[in-house]
């Protein structure tokens, strides 16, 4: 398809990274086809109607607007999600947080099940001869998970899909973001397992403690915003990027709050801004046992926090 090659060259000249994938994404949206179909089936010229829809999108892409916003969807952890300019576009780095959370949730579930099985049988549970009888069916304990700053719901939805015994509480301040969050929850049929809490976390008073807390908070220092790529600084919501300060405000708040919000065997997973923030975060969370998890580019990216000795 000639228009594909021409469009890629055009975006490349405009300084757009990943021009090839951006053009493929736009063309697949216009032609309602897969990327494979794009190369196997579409040798015909585009119709006037298709070109009329395509050209404005290509121009916006050339102006550095994220292609995910232009098509209104993105993929995260193998899931299709709706996005717009009111929510942060999910990044591959955040998939590392989800991946580790699923692993840790399985370990925590098994630990809780062992504790259940270790409980002595009540007299009423024994048969007439005093024997325990057949082994009872053991239900997996429900894990209560809080997602702070849920945005599009990418973390909550991915965790709900991959941790069947989880109940999610997606906390989000922005009413505009909640519109997208609700849409994604409905699309994935998770209304009964992902509950939206419209709250400012700084004023949030939980009614319960949680097994797991996850968050990708705004961690970019305000002075760093102008240095970001235009796709980010011009088009993504400032509130989702920065705390309007040094990028560490939410972590300071979490360090003081999590001991009261987490259950004794619980843990928290937090994304952060990479090696430059590592030492500051180690000091902020000095009261916790800390593990630093690297992303797929081998950069420090996620904190795993557990209270020391499980004490609260």
Buried (B, 14 or more C-beta within 10 A) or exposed (E): BEBBEEBBEBBBEBEBEEBBEBBBBBBBBBBEBEEEEBEEEBEEEBEEEBEEBBEEBBEBBBEBBBBBBBBEBBEBBEBEBBBBBBBBBBBEBBBBBBBBBBEBBBEBBEEBBEEEEEEEEEEEEEEEEEEEEEEEEEEBBBBBBBBBBBBBBBBBBBBBBBBEBBBBBBBBBBEBBBEBBBBBBEBBEBEEBBBBBEBEBEEBEBEEBBBBBBBBBBBBBBEBBEEBEEBBBEBBBEBBBBBEEBBBBBBBBBBEBBBEBBBEBBBBBBBBBBEEBBEBBEEBBEEBEBBBBBBEEEEBBBBBBBBEEEEE
